Amino acid sequence: MEELTLDFADLKELYRSYMPFFKQGGLFVRTSRHYKMGQSLALQVTLPDALESIPVSGKVAWLTPQGAQNTSPAGIGVAFIDDKMNLRDKIEKLLSGTQESAELTFTL
C-alpha cells in the first residue's frame, strides 16, 4: 500500500481539503500523479500545530484530473476506511464553526 504524507500548516488549508461528505471523513490530496478509483492508500497526516502525524488508511474516492474545467487543483479525494486514531473527529473539532463558511474548497 502506498503511503502519502500530508502536512497542514494552517486551518484554511485543512478546511479546503477536508471532505466531510464521506461517511467516515476524507481528505483531498493535491497531486499530479495518477491514481485509480478504489486504490488503497496509507496517509500520515499532520494537523496544524500538531507535533506528530496521525495515520489513517483510505481508498481513492474522488479524482480531479490535471486541467479540470474548474479552478480546483489536480488531486485525489481519499475516503477514510481505517481511522483508529479518530482523525475525522480531530479535524471536525479543529474546523468547528467553519461549516457555514463561504470559503471555497478543493472539492465541492
ZIQUI-V306426 format. One record per residue. N is the residue number from 1. PHI is phi in degrees with one decimal (* if undefined). OMEGA is omega in radians with two decimals (NA if undefined). NEAR is the number of other ideal C-beta (glycine too) atoms within 12 Angstrom. Layout:
<<N PHI OMEGA NEAR> <N PHI OMEGA NEAR>>
This chain:
<<1 * -3.14 17> <2 -72.7 3.13 22> <3 -111.4 3.08 18> <4 -120.2 3.11 30> <5 -108.2 3.11 19> <6 -120.6 -3.14 35> <7 -124.4 -3.13 24> <8 -93.6 -3.09 32> <9 -78.8 -3.11 14> <10 -147.4 -3.09 16> <11 -67.4 -3.14 23> <12 -62.3 3.13 19> <13 -65.5 3.09 27> <14 -63.2 3.11 34> <15 -58.1 -3.10 31> <16 -68.9 -3.09 27> <17 -99.7 -3.06 41> <18 -71.6 -3.10 42> <19 -119.8 -3.05 34> <20 -72.1 -3.10 28> <21 -76.2 2.97 17> <22 -79.9 -3.04 26> <23 -51.0 -3.12 14> <24 -103.3 -3.12 26> <25 88.4 3.13 34> <26 -175.8 -3.14 38> <27 -134.6 3.00 47> <28 -85.8 -3.12 39> <29 -116.0 3.07 42> <30 -69.1 3.12 24> <31 -165.3 3.04 27> <32 -100.0 3.09 15> <33 -70.6 3.14 18> <34 -94.9 3.08 16> <35 -126.4 3.13 26> <36 -106.2 3.04 14> <37 -55.8 3.12 16> <38 85.8 -3.14 16> <39 -64.5 3.13 25> <40 -80.6 3.12 23> <41 -138.3 3.00 35> <42 -109.1 3.13 25> <43 -109.7 2.95 41> <44 -115.1 -2.99 25> <45 -111.4 3.04 39> <46 -108.1 -3.13 26> <47 -81.9 3.12 35> <48 -53.9 3.11 23> <49 65.4 3.11 14> <50 -89.9 3.13 21> <51 -94.5 -3.11 9> <52 -125.3 3.08 14> <53 -83.0 -3.14 21> <54 -116.7 3.13 31> <55 -83.5 3.04 25> <56 -153.8 3.07 39> <57 -106.7 -3.11 28> <58 -161.4 3.12 40> <59 -130.8 3.10 27> <60 -66.7 -3.10 34> <61 -127.6 -3.09 30> <62 -153.6 3.09 32> <63 -128.1 2.97 24> <64 -120.5 -3.07 30> <65 -73.3 3.05 18> <66 -57.5 3.10 16> <67 76.8 3.11 11> <68 -59.0 -3.06 16> <69 -68.4 3.14 8> <70 -111.2 -3.09 14> <71 -91.6 -3.13 13> <72 -70.5 3.08 24> <73 -72.2 3.07 23> <74 -65.3 3.11 23> <75 169.3 -3.11 31> <76 -133.1 2.99 39> <77 -101.7 -3.13 36> <78 -110.0 3.09 44> <79 -82.8 -3.14 34> <80 -66.3 3.09 37> <81 -114.1 -3.08 27> <82 -122.9 -3.03 23> <83 -116.3 -3.08 28> <84 -64.1 -3.09 14> <85 -95.2 3.09 21> <86 57.7 3.12 19> <87 -58.8 -3.14 36> <88 -54.5 -3.13 31> <89 -63.8 3.13 20> <90 -66.1 3.11 27> <91 -64.1 -3.10 37> <92 -64.4 3.07 23> <93 -66.3 3.12 18> <94 -62.4 -3.06 26> <95 -95.4 -3.12 31> <96 -57.0 -3.11 16> <97 91.1 -3.14 11> <98 -101.9 -3.09 20> <99 -60.6 -3.12 14> <100 -91.3 -3.10 9> <101 -64.1 3.07 16> <102 -91.3 3.12 8> <103 -61.1 3.12 17> <104 -70.4 3.06 16> <105 -110.0 3.13 31> <106 -79.8 -3.07 30> <107 -121.2 -3.09 31> <108 -110.3 NA 17>>
